[in-house]
Amino acid sequence: MRTRRTAAIIAAGSQARVHAAAYSRLADLVAVADPVESAREGLAADFGIPRTYGDFEAMLETEHPQIVSVCTPPALHKPAVLAALAAGTKAVHCEKPVALSYGDVLDVVEAAERAGAQLTFNLQRRFDPVQRYARQAIRSGAIGDVLSFEAHCPNLLDWGSHIVDLLLFHRDDQAPIDVLGQVDVSVNRYVYGAMMETASLTSVTWPDGVHATVTTGRDSRSPALHPAVPLGVIVEGTRGRITVTGDGCQVQRFGGSAERYEAPTNRDSSTWDHGIDPAIFDATSDAVADALDALETGREPVCSARHAAAGAELIFATYQSSAARARVILPLDRAATTIPEGVALGYWSPIGETISTY
């Protein structure tokens, strides 16, 4: 019989609500930590969490939870993960992005390995039924041999963490060989406090010649993948095309039949709990359940740190390629340039500032 674990959450924002909903069914949620009293007390009241803390280190020292979710802004991911590992936590499930530099990504992955702890990141779209339908269609040869991928999203580090992970997921996690990237930083743009590009273009190549192109940006000058697919992935094959969005998956065979799989969750955003897509609740619950099962059985979890690091490598390789004005051959050096470092070195000269959550 599976052991029922104790769990705690660091931070009490919208994603913490998603994690709390998962733990409420799968583990004993014993505490939440957040410096904002109203946030932590509100989450505790909604989910029956018995204890709250203003400081996550105090919570870890007092509670000793077996699994910890890190739902902080990106800048605190590394210190929160390291604190949980130092406290003897058996498993840490952290929100994306992994960290704010590739060196920090490798630091947290290596720290978990040294501690003998399980580290996962909430790249929950690997559990999305729409994405799984698309992956099965690719594997079955529904569009012939895969030739390329196209994708677009608002930014590379935050939203793009999901996009590059899905590219790897649909490629059965085969390792790419190089990245060619161009980044525009015309404005000091901050998303959840992390500095990000204004727009970017990433080209990824695999050993078999399959390639992917990812564009990012929110302004009118940024290239959109397609008006109907602003946050999706298009897979081109020798015999057809697959278009994947949050609403569903369309499989179009050239000169032949088409089929569509509709997302099984409610798509009426006006009815969503706290404005959060129910697909995120469902997929995160699956990701947490998988992490708990992996902790029990010793197998690699679906959202393992290994996969998260592979996606992060493509993101930071894009920044490095733009800064170096050259193609980056993988594996990436841990000292790869970040956007703040590139700005400080004069590679980009942003003017003005924007602050947002996407």
N, C-alpha and C positions, 0 to 999 in steps of 0.2 A: 504493500500500500504506500502511495506517495506521501512523503513528509509534507506537512503544511508548514510553510516557512513564515518567519516574521519579516515584515518589509517596512521601509520608511522612505519618505520622499523629501528631497532637498529642493526647495522653492515651491511656490503655491500659485503659479500663474495658470494660463489656459492649458498648457500641456501637462501640468501636474494634475489637473482635473481628469485628463484622459488616462494618465497612469493610475490615478486613484480608482477610477472606475474599473480598471482591469484588476487591480489587487483586491478590490472589494469582493470579487468572486473567487480569487485564486490563492490568497494568502491572508495572514493576519496583519493588517496595516496598523502599526503601533504608534507612529509619530510622523509629524511633518515639521520642517524647519523653513522659516522665511523671515527676513528682517522686518517685513511689513506685517504688523500685528493683524490688521483687518483681513489681509489675504490668507494668512495661515489659519486664523480662527474661523474664517468663512469656509475654507476647504475642510477643516476638521468637523465643522457642524454638518456639512453636506454629506460627508462620508463616514461619520461616526468614528473619527480618529481620536483616540483617547488623550494624547499628549501633543503639545506644540512647543516649539523652541524658536527663539530669535536667531540662534547661531547653529549652523549645521555641525560644527565640530563638537559642541556641547551635546547635541543630540546623539551623535555617533558614539561618544564616550559613555553616555548614560544608557542608551538603549541597546547597543550592540546588535543591530538588525542583521539578519542573514542575507537580505538582498536590499539594495538601495537604488532608487531611481534618482537621477540627476536631471533636473528640469530647469536649471538656471540659464541666464543669458550665456552666450558662447564663451565670453572671457573667463567665466568661472568653471567651465567644464573640467579643465585640467586640475585645478586645485581641489575641486570637490571630489573628483574620481580618486585622486591620490590620497585624500583624507579618508575616504571610505575604505580604500585598500589598506592604509596604515592602521585603521581601526579593526582590521580582521574580517571585514565583510566578505562573504563567500561569493557574491555575485553583484555586479554593478550594471545597471541598465541606464545608459545615458542618452539624452537627446542629441540630435545632430545640430551643427557640425561637430566633428570630433574635437578640434582645437583650432587655434588661430595661426598656427604655423605647422609645417610638415615635421619639424623637429619635435614639437610638442605632441603631435599625433603619435610619433614613434615612441616618445617617452611614456605616454600613458599605456600603450600596448605592451611595451617591455616591462613596465611596472606591474601590470596584471600577471604577466607570465612569471615574473620573479616571485610574486606573492602566491602563485598557484591558485589564483581567483579567476572566475569567469567574467569576462567583460564583453558586453554587447551594446550596440547603439540602435536607437529606435528608427531604423530604416524600414519602417513597417509596411511600406508599399510592396515589399516582397510577399506579403500575405494578402494583398488586395486581390479579390477574385477576378477583377478585370485584367490585372497584370498577369495573373496565373493563366487565365484563358489565352492571352496573347502569347505567353511563353510556350504553352502547349501547342498552339497553332504553328509557331515557328519550328518547334521540335518535330512536329508531324510532317513538315514539308509542305504545308498548305500554300505557301507562296514560293516554293522552290528553294534554291540556295539563297541565303541572305547575302545581300550586296552591301547595304549601308543603313545607317540610322540617321535621323534628323530629330532635333529637339530644341525647344525654346522655353525659357523660364525667366523670371525677373532678375535673378542674380545667381552667381555661381557658388558661393560658399554656403549659403543657407538653402534656398530652394534647389540649387544645383546639386546639393548633396544627394537628394533623392534621384534627380535625373541621371547623374553619372552612375549611381548605384543600380538603377534600372537597366542602363546599358550593359553593365557587367552581368546583371541577373539574366538578361535575355541572351547573353553570350555564354551562359553556363560558367561564369566567372573565369573565363580564359583571360590571361594577362596580356594587355596591350604591349606594344614594343616602343611606341613613341607618341609624343604630343607636340603639336604645333599650335601656338596660341597667340592671340592679340587682345590686349586689354586697353580700354579707354577709362581714364579716371579724370574726367573733366570737372567733377564736383566731389567734395568731401561727403561721401554718402555712407550713412551708418544704418545698419539693420540690426535690431536688438543690440545696439551698442558696438557692433563689429564693423570696421571699415571695409567697404566692398566696392567693386567696380561700378562705373556708370553703364558700361556695356562691354561685352566680350565675345570672342569667337574662339572656339576650341575644336581642333581636329585631332581625332584619336585613330590610330591604326593598329590592327591586330596582325599577327604573323601570317595569317591566311589571306591578307589583303582586304578584309572587311574593314570599313572605316565608319566613323561617326562624326557628325558635326553638331555642336551645341552652340546656340547663340543666347545671349542674355541681354537684358536692358528693359527699361520701362518707358523711355521717352519716344516721341514720334519718329526719331531718326533711327531707332534700333530696329534691325530686321526681325520681323515676326515670322515664325515658321509657316503659319497659315492662319488666316483670320478665324477659322473654325477650330484650330488646335493651338491656342496660346500657351497651354501648359501641358503639352503632350509629347508623344514620341511617334514618329513614323518609321516603319521598317520597310525597306525596299528589298524585294526578292526578284529572282529571275522569272517568276511566274505570277507575281502579284504584290500587293501592298497591304500592310497592316497599320491601322491608325488607332492609337490608344490614348484615351483621355480619362478624366475622372468619371465621365458619364457612361463610358462603354468602350467596346473594342469592335472595330469594323475590319473584316477580312475581305479584301477584294481580289479576286483572281482575274488576271488580265484576259479579256475576251471570254470570261466565264461567269460563274456564280459569285454572289456576295452573301455574306452572313454577318449578323451583328449580335453581339452579346451586350445586353444592357446591365449597367451597374445594379446590383441587387439592393442597394441602400437608398433611402429617401433622398431625392435630389432637390427638394424644395428647401432652399437655404433659409427661408423665413421661419421654418419650424425647427431648425437645428438647436440643440442644447448649447446655450452660450455662444451661438454662432459657429460651432465646431462641426465640421462634416462628420456624420455618423460613420463614414467609411474609416475615418481616422480612429474613432473609438474602437471599432470592430477589429481593425488590423493591428492596433496596438495591443488589444487584449490577446490576440493570437500570438503576437511577438513575445509578450510577457509569459504567456502559457508555455511557449516553446522554450524560453530561457529557463523557466522553472523545471521543465521536463529534462532539459539538457543538464542542468545542475544535478538532477537526481540520477541520470543515466551515464553521465560522463561523455556524451557525444558532443560534437561541435554544434552550437546553436545556429539557426538560420541567419540571425543578425549579428554574427560574430564580429569581433574587433578586426579580424583579418580582412573581412569584406569591407568594413568601413574604412580601414586604412588604404585599401586598394582604390576606393573612390576618391579619398582625400588626395592621394598621389596625383590623380588626373587634374584635380582642381589647382593644386599648388604648382604642378608642372606647367599649367597654363600661364600662371603669373610669372614663373621663371622664364618660360619661352618668350613672353612679351618683353620682359626686362632685358634678356640677353639677346633679343632679336635673332633667335635661332631655334631650330627644332631641338626638343629635349628627348634624348634617348633614355628609356627607363631601364633600371630603377632610378628613381629620383634621389638626388643628394639631399640629406636631411637639412642642409643649410639653404634650401631654396628660398628665393626672395618672396616676401609677403607684400601686400599692397602698401601698408604703412611704411615698410622699409624702403620700397621703391619710391614712394613720395619723398621720403627723407633724403634719398640719394639723388633726387631730381629726375628720375625716369618719367614721372608724371607730375603735372603742375595743376592740381585742382583749384577751382575758384568757387567760393560759396559753400553751402552745406545743406544737406537734406537728411532728415531723420525719419525712419519708418520701420515697419515690421515686415516688409517684403520688398 
